[in-house]
Amino acid sequence: MSPPAADWRVEVEEMRAPVEFSWASESARLVGVVAHRWLQRIAEEGLAAWSESRVQGLRARVASELERRGVPEEERADAVAAVLTALSQALGDERGRWILGAHPEAANEMRVQYLDGKRIRLAVMDRVFTTEAGERWVGDYKTGRHEGGGEEAFLDRERERYAEQLRRYARVLNDDRKLGLFFPLVPGWR
């Protein structure tokens, strides 16, 4: 006699909060995709390999990536500028350099499957690392832009907006990691 069938189904869902953007939403999402890819590469290659001139030298490649992903021609120049600004500001920001810098046990785009009720979900964490002092962190990049109003108020609203996503990361990792959002286009940190 075979065991009874399990009363659950398997679904793989990527655990990223849906994001709303105020400018050309699909293009803004694609700016985030391309910027994340390059931030990952910077972290993997090391800060010493990256300079402002190298970032600016990516203009044609970034434009090609955005075109391939479907950013309309009339929005492409702004999208390219946003990606390059995100990279430049991440490299020029003390917190950005700390997040992207060399750390023990560092991982980029770390994927972890976990069971949530009757679903298997996939959490993808931008940057996971442990500092020399032993602090364990999850850093999440957000390419939203501060448009009008106070910068601090914007960052506070974004922290609230993504709080549940970060709490899920902590639950998935089942440890006492510190959690942070890094906004390279501001630049800012929460």
N, C-alpha and C positions, 0 to 999 in steps of 0.2 A: 504494500500500500504506500503510495507516495504522500509526502507531507502536503497539507493544504496550501494553496497558493497564497502568497503574501498579499495582504490588503493594502498595498501601496503601489504607487507608480513612480517611475524614475523620469524626472525632467531635469535637464541641465539648463539653468538660467544664469546668465552672467549677472553678478550682483553689483551693479552700478546704478546709482540713483538717476532717474530720468532728469535731464537738465534742460532748463529753459534759458534761452538767450534773447537779449533784446535786439540784436542786429542779425539779420539774415540767418536764422536759426540753423539751417542745415550747414551753411558755410562755417558758422561758428563752431558747430560740433566737429567738423572736419579740421578746423584749425587746431582744436584740442587733440584730435587723433594724431595729427602730424607732429605737433609740439611734444606730445607724450613720447612718440617714437624717438625724437631727437634728444629729449631729456634722458631717456633710457640710454641712448648711445653715449652721451656725455658722461653719465655715471659709470658706464662700463669701460670706457676708454681712459677715464681719469681726467681731472681738471687741468692737469699740466698740458694735456694735448689740445686744449681748447682756448681760443682767443677771440676777441671781437672780430678780427679780420677773418678768421676761419668761419665764424657764424655768418658774416656778411657774404662770404664766398659761397654760401649754400643757396643763395637767392634762386638760381635757375633750377636747382634740384628740388627745392621746396615748391616752387611754382609748378614743376612737372608732377610732383606728388599730389598737389592739390587739384591739378587738372585731371589726373588719372582717377581721383576720387570723386570728381564731378562738381567741383566748385566752378560756377559760371564765370566766364571770362570777365564780365563786368565787375565781379566781386573779388577776382583773384589777386589783384595788386594789394588790396586792403588785407586779404587773408595772408598773403606772403609776409607783409609788413608785421602782422600780428604774431605770426610764428617766430620770425626773426627777433622781434621785440621780446617775446617770452624767453627765448634762449639767451639773448644778451642780458636781460634783466636778471635772469636766474644766475648767470655767471657773475654778474656785477653786484649781487646782493649777498651780504654776509650769511643770511639764513639759507639762501639758495645754494651757496657754495658748501655750507655745512651738510645739507641734505644730499647733495650730489657727490660729496667728497667720499674718499675711501673710508670704509668702516668694516670692522669684523662682521662676519655673518650677514653681509649685505646681499639683497636680492632686488631685482627690478621686475616689474610686472609679474609678481609672485601670484601663482594660481593655486587656489586651495578649494577642493570640493568638500562640501559638507551637507549633512542631512538636515533639512528644515521641514519638520512634519513628515509628509509623505513625498517630498521632493528632494532631489539632489540638486543643489545650487553650486554655482561657481563664483567664488570671490576672487577678484583680480586687484591686487594691491600694487600701487605704483612703485613705492620704494619702502623696503623693510630692512632695518639694520639695527645693529647694536653698537653703541658708542664704546670708546676705550674705557669709559667709566662703568660700563655694564648696563647703561640705560637702553632699553629696547623700544624701538620706535616704528610706527607706520606713518609714512608721509604720503599724502595724497595731493597730486597736482590738480589745480583748478584753473582753467584758462578763461574764466569769466572776467569781464572788464568792469571797472568802476566807471559808471556813466552818471555824472552829476551827483549831487548830494554829498554827504560826508564819507570819506574813505573808511574811517573807523566803523561807521554805521553799516556800510556795505559789507565789510569783513565780518562784523557781528551777525548780520542777517545770513550771510553765507554759512557761517558756523552753525547756526540753527538749522538751516536748510539741509546740511549734510551730516548733522549729528547722528541720526539713526544709521546711516551708512557706516560711519566710523565705529559706532557701538557694535554693529554686526561684525566688523573686522576684528574687534577685540574678542567677541564671543567665539568667532571662528578659530582664532589663534589660541584661545583659552589661556591667556596669560595676562600679565600686568603691563602690557606695552603702553607707551605714551602715544597719543594720536595727534596728528597735526595736518592742517590744510595749508598748502603753499600756493599762492597766487602770483605767478611770475609776471603777469601783465600789470599788476598793481605797483610794485611788488608788495606782498603782504603775507602775513602768517597768522594762523589761529590754531 
